[in-house]
Amino acid sequence: MTGIPLIIAFVIAIVLMIVAISKLHIHPFLSIMCVSILLALVAGIPIETIPTVVGQGFSGTFTSIGIVIILGALIGVLLEKTGAALKMADCVVRLVGKKHPELAMLKMGWIVSIPVFCDSGFVILNPIRKSLVQRTRRSSVASTVALSMGLYIAHCFIPPTPGPIAAANTLYGQGLGVDANLLQVMGIGALCSIFPMIAAYFFAIYIGKRVKAKDEADSGEQVRQTYEELVASYGKLPGGWASFSPIVVPILLMALASIFNMAGARVPFISFIGTPIMALAVGVILGVLLLASSGKLSDFYSLTNETLKTVGPILFITAAGGVLGRVIASSNLIDFIKNNADTLKAIGYLFPFILAAILKTSQGSSTVAITTSAGIIAPIMTSIGFVTPVQAALVVVAIGAGAMTVSHANDSYFWVVTNFGEMETSQGYKTQTLGTLVIGLAALLEVLLLSLVL
């Protein structure tokens, strides 16, 4: 199957998946897996290769993000157990005040996601978010959405994250025939973050009043304690630097590796220690040192065991989303888009946005959507009318805006945010999916306005 019938089949598959999860209350893992196999059959993927496609999609997700989620979750548990998360929340509150935790999480997420994948960033920063909810008595959902959106904007717009840097190199190199000006792309990406950041903040406040998560500040007996009582239950809290180290050190290591790679100065040890897995492993070690200093090292085995039990369902649902993405990639959908690019190129910056949005919605990965869109657009850059480096940078952002529109059940980030934010799947659609639509459209609007003056 190809062409319009394949697009219709994909839309029906997504609707069936959402209905199965939200209305029929079938477990997301089973819903996504069943829909993926049905779509593979309808799309005409050879029946003998479907098991291989399913296996590759499932295992590929574990390869890319599985260990990162486990290590990041373990860091979070260690920070919570030692009281370090409360100490970090206290430091953040002192900087921004108790009335603006959403703004703090939005800015923190945006900064952290410049060198760090948004999935990893959310897992790393989630302990601070949870403690801020306890510390400020504000909406958990609002803080979750603010953190998620801040991370996502930088992840899709600003090098050295892989998607934007690959798109820049492709569009400048193949499209304009010049080397990519990454500093220019970073500047345009930061500038184009203004509208979506504003939209994200107000959407987080809005949706936080309408959706309630399981870890709201008034939803449990423990969080009804005063902050002073909560601190007293931990004894003496760790120092500020020690508390932040399991989070800050991995971020710095990943940022350092990204800077060296971007500069073309590849140092094997820095590349090794700066990979997300090894950087987060260093964070776990620092968290264990905190646990030891608080006299609770004997709890490490049980904490690890409980973490694995908690993370397991997240990993399997995420892997199922990877299966759906692999099925789409193995069908003729992407080839159909490539073959019909000429009919869309007349709409200017809307073309890269729509193209990336179709790819994002269909297969789940923002990075795949960005790099694939850039590869399709590069050969026709000049014929579309994008002939200057600044226009190429705006195309990178337009692609990034499309690549965040929208995050739903086939996106690993959707499940990371929904599960670590302690929300139901239906709530994830109201918060993460709708939120990514809002910031994607806000970013597109800014690109269109800037294109009039740049």
Secondary structure, DSSP 8 states (H G I E B T S, - for coil): --HHHHHHHHHHHHHHHHHHHHTS---HHHHHHHHHHHHHHHTT--TTTHHHHHHHHHHHHIIIIIHHHHHHHHHHHHHHHHTHHHHHHHHHHHHH-TT-HHHHHHHHHHHHTTTS-HHHHHHHHHHHHHHHHHHH---HHHHHHHHHHHHHHHHHHSTTSHHHHHHHHHIIIIIISS---HHHHHHHHHHTTHHHHHHHHHHHHHHHTT---TT-TTSSTGGGS-HHHHHHHH-S---HHHHHHHHHHHHHHHHHHHHHHHTT---HHHHHHTSHHHHHHHHHHHHHHHHHHTT-GGGHHHHHHHHHHHHHHHHHHHHHHHHHHHHHHHSSHHHHHHHTGGGTGGGTTHHHHHHHHHHHHHH--HHHHHHHHHHHHGGGHHHHT--SHHHHHHHHHHHHHHTTS---TT-HHHHHHHHHTT--HHHHIIIIIHHHHHHHHHHHHHHHHHTTT-
